[in-house]
Amino acid sequence: MRFFILFFGFCFSLLACSPSSQEEEAGQIMEYTDNPGIEEEDRIDSAKAVEGKKNEADILVFGTKIGDYQQQGIMVLNWYPKDENGIYPIDGYYFYVKHQKNLTLEGYSEPASRKIYLTESYKGKETGYIVFIQDDQNAESYWAPGKENTKDKQPFQAEELYLDQPLSSAPLIEHSHYTYDHPITVYNGNEGWDTTQVTDQLYLSRINDDYLAFDLSVTRYNAHIGSVFGVAKINGDTAIFESDEYGEHCLLTFDLSIANEIKITEDNCGAYHGANAYFDGTYVQK
């Protein structure tokens, strides 16, 4: 049984930032880095995360955007039957697509207010707090770093992803990282044009054979940059991402037909990159 649906449009960002290790310890896991440093211990098998609970909990999967930079994340929640106090216990995890590190979630849903309260932790340390309200797009929903009573409330958005499998089954989530190495020319004023090698970055999290969550950043001609992230729907050997976020219909097509390669073709996505940048290219798995 589904207890709530939140629907918010997918957002994008042309901004990125690189936190220090101290910021990560303080809970700023969502911020971008050039090298995510994915550890094997962080690649938690989602099936193991709900092992032994399949007959007790409904499992819901969400695409999320969290924080001032609205980083793309995926959240998996185990929703248990109402307890003796009249609330629904919840646990699970979420991760940012670029970092691909699982953060633990634990909390509950309060039926009277329809609020969901989740405490976030990373490697045993409390790092954040999430509050959102089911079935109400206009209600205040937020993520906050640190403790529950913090005043630093940042935007939180979530959209439920409907899987073809039963909700009582844990989703299989596979992480990967692709790059596109290519030269660009950059104008240096009186010194003329220089040629330099750059690497475009594509981070993917595949959810069963249903969705492809992605984070893509590029550098192209004359150092123009672009960045887009979201969730694409998989259909066979193709995944399609569509957005009308900026008043134009952006379409990204991911060709998944060749092993260890993904070819991306864009149509009308200029709002997400500079005038001389684009997302087209063949990205190779690292």
C-alpha positions in Angstrom: 0.0 0.0 0.0 1.3 3.4 -0.9 1.0 5.9 2.0 2.1 9.0 0.2 3.2 10.6 -3.1 5.2 13.7 -3.4 5.6 15.2 -6.8 8.0 17.9 -7.5 9.5 18.8 -10.9 13.1 17.8 -11.5 15.6 20.7 -11.1 19.0 21.3 -12.5 22.1 23.3 -11.7 25.1 24.8 -13.5 26.9 25.2 -10.2 29.3 22.8 -8.5 31.5 23.0 -5.5 34.3 20.9 -3.9 34.2 20.4 -0.2 37.1 19.6 2.1 37.3 16.4 4.1 36.3 18.5 7.1 33.0 19.5 5.4 32.2 15.8 4.7 32.7 15.0 8.4 30.3 17.8 9.2 27.7 16.2 7.0 28.2 18.0 3.7 28.2 14.7 1.8 26.1 16.2 -1.0 28.6 18.7 -2.3 30.5 17.9 -5.5 34.1 16.8 -5.7 36.4 16.1 -8.6 37.1 12.6 -7.1 34.2 11.1 -5.2 36.5 8.5 -3.7 33.9 5.7 -3.7 34.7 3.2 -1.1 33.8 -0.5 -1.4 32.1 -0.4 2.0 29.8 2.4 0.7 28.5 0.2 -2.1 25.8 -1.3 0.0 23.7 -3.9 -1.8 20.2 -2.5 -1.6 18.8 -6.0 -1.3 20.9 -6.6 1.8 19.7 -3.4 3.3 16.2 -4.8 3.6 17.1 -8.4 4.0 14.6 -10.2 6.4 12.1 -7.4 6.2 10.4 -8.1 2.9 7.3 -9.5 4.6 7.0 -6.5 7.0 7.6 -3.3 5.0 6.4 -1.7 1.9 9.5 -0.4 -0.1 9.3 3.0 -1.8 11.9 4.6 -4.1 12.2 8.3 -4.7 14.2 10.6 -6.9 15.3 13.5 -4.6 16.9 16.9 -4.9 18.5 18.1 -1.7 20.3 21.3 -0.5 21.0 24.7 -2.0 22.5 23.1 -5.0 19.7 20.6 -5.4 22.0 17.6 -5.9 20.4 14.6 -7.5 19.8 11.7 -5.1 17.9 8.4 -4.8 16.1 7.5 -1.6 14.9 4.0 -0.7 12.5 3.7 2.3 11.2 0.7 4.2 7.7 1.6 5.5 6.6 -0.6 8.4 3.1 -1.3 9.8 1.7 1.1 12.4 3.2 0.4 15.9 1.7 0.6 19.4 2.1 4.4 19.4 0.1 4.9 16.3 3.0 5.8 14.0 4.6 4.1 11.1 8.4 3.3 11.6 10.6 4.0 8.6 14.2 3.2 7.8 16.3 3.0 4.7 19.0 5.0 2.9 19.7 7.5 0.2 22.7 8.5 -1.9 23.8 11.3 -4.2 24.3 10.1 -7.7 27.7 11.7 -8.1 29.0 10.4 -4.8 27.3 7.0 -4.8 27.8 6.7 -1.0 24.8 5.4 1.1 23.6 7.5 4.0 21.4 5.7 6.5 17.9 7.0 7.2 15.7 6.3 10.3 12.5 7.8 11.4 8.7 7.6 11.3 5.5 8.9 9.7 3.0 10.6 11.9 -0.5 10.0 10.6 -2.2 13.0 12.3 0.0 15.6 10.6 1.1 13.5 7.7 4.7 14.5 8.4 7.6 12.2 7.7 10.7 12.7 10.0 14.0 11.1 9.0 17.4 11.3 10.7 20.4 10.9 8.3 23.7 9.4 9.4 26.9 8.4 7.8 29.3 5.8 9.2 27.4 6.0 12.5 27.5 9.8 12.8 24.4 11.9 12.6 24.8 14.2 9.6 21.3 15.6 8.7 17.6 15.7 9.2 14.8 15.5 6.7 11.1 16.6 7.1 8.5 16.4 4.4 4.7 16.1 4.3 2.9 13.5 2.2 0.4 14.6 -0.5 1.1 18.3 -0.1 3.3 20.1 -2.7 2.9 23.4 -1.0 4.0 22.2 2.5 7.4 23.1 3.8 9.8 20.2 3.1 13.5 20.5 4.0 16.9 18.9 4.6 19.0 20.3 7.4 22.6 19.5 8.3 23.4 18.3 11.7 20.9 18.0 14.5 17.1 18.1 14.4 16.8 21.6 15.8 19.1 23.3 13.3 18.0 26.6 11.7 19.9 25.9 8.5 16.9 24.5 6.5 17.6 23.8 2.8 15.2 22.8 0.0 14.2 19.2 -0.3 12.2 17.7 -3.2 11.1 14.1 -3.9 9.2 12.3 -6.6 8.2 8.6 -6.2 9.6 6.3 -8.8 7.2 3.5 -9.8 9.0 0.2 -10.4 7.7 -2.7 -12.5 8.4 -5.1 -9.6 6.2 -5.4 -6.5 6.9 -2.9 -3.7 7.8 -5.7 -1.3 10.9 -6.4 -3.3 14.2 -4.5 -2.8 15.3 -2.6 -5.9 18.6 -3.6 -7.5 20.7 -0.4 -7.8 24.0 -0.5 -9.8 26.4 2.4 -9.7 28.8 3.3 -12.6 31.1 6.2 -13.8 31.7 7.1 -17.4 34.0 9.7 -19.0 34.4 11.3 -22.4 38.0 12.5 -23.1 38.4 15.0 -25.9 40.4 18.1 -26.9 39.0 21.6 -26.9 40.4 24.9 -28.2 40.5 27.9 -25.9 41.0 31.6 -26.9 43.8 33.3 -24.9 43.5 36.8 -26.1 46.6 38.2 -27.8 48.2 34.8 -27.5 45.7 33.2 -29.8 44.1 29.8 -29.5 45.4 26.9 -27.4 44.4 23.2 -27.5 43.9 21.3 -24.3 42.5 18.0 -23.3 39.4 17.8 -21.0 37.3 15.0 -19.5 33.5 15.1 -19.3 32.0 13.2 -16.3 28.9 11.0 -16.3 27.8 9.3 -13.0 25.0 6.8 -13.2 22.8 4.8 -10.8 20.6 2.2 -12.6 17.5 1.2 -10.6 16.4 -2.2 -11.8 15.6 -2.0 -15.5 13.3 0.9 -14.9 15.3 4.1 -14.3 18.7 5.7 -14.9 19.6 8.4 -12.4 22.4 10.5 -13.8 24.7 13.4 -13.2 26.5 14.9 -16.2 29.0 17.7 -16.5 30.9 18.8 -19.6 33.5 21.3 -20.8 33.5 22.1 -24.5 34.7 24.7 -27.1 36.4 27.8 -25.6 35.9 26.3 -22.1 32.1 26.7 -22.1 30.6 24.3 -19.5 27.3 22.5 -18.9 25.7 20.4 -16.2 22.4 18.5 -16.0 21.1 15.8 -13.6 17.9 13.9 -13.2 16.2 10.6 -13.7 15.7 9.0 -17.2 13.1 6.3 -17.9 14.6 3.1 -19.4 13.0 1.4 -22.3 15.0 -1.5 -23.6 18.4 -0.3 -24.8 17.5 3.4 -24.5 16.9 5.7 -21.6 15.0 9.0 -22.1 15.1 12.2 -20.0 12.7 15.0 -20.7 12.2 18.3 -19.0 10.4 21.6 -19.6 12.0 23.2 -16.6 13.1 26.4 -18.4 10.2 26.7 -20.8 11.8 24.6 -23.6 11.4 20.9 -24.1 14.9 19.4 -23.4 15.4 15.8 -24.5 18.4 13.6 -23.7 18.7 10.2 -25.2 21.0 7.6 -23.6 22.0 4.7 -26.0 22.7 1.7 -23.7 23.1 -0.9 -26.5 26.9 -1.2 -26.4 28.6 -2.7 -23.3 30.8 -0.2 -21.3 29.8 2.7 -23.5 26.9 5.2 -23.4 26.2 7.5 -26.3 24.3 10.6 -25.4 22.3 12.7 -27.9 20.7 16.0 -26.9 17.8 18.0 -28.4 17.0 21.5 -27.3 18.9 21.5 -24.0 20.7 24.8 -24.4 19.4 26.1 -21.1 21.7 23.7 -19.2 25.0 24.7 -20.9 26.9 27.6 -22.4 26.4 28.6 -26.0 29.4 26.6 -27.2 28.8 23.6 -25.0 26.6 20.5 -25.6 26.1 17.1 -24.0 26.5 14.9 -27.1 29.3 12.3 -27.0 30.3 8.7 -26.4 31.1 8.1 -22.7 33.3 5.1 -21.8 33.0 3.3 -18.5 35.9 3.7 -16.1 
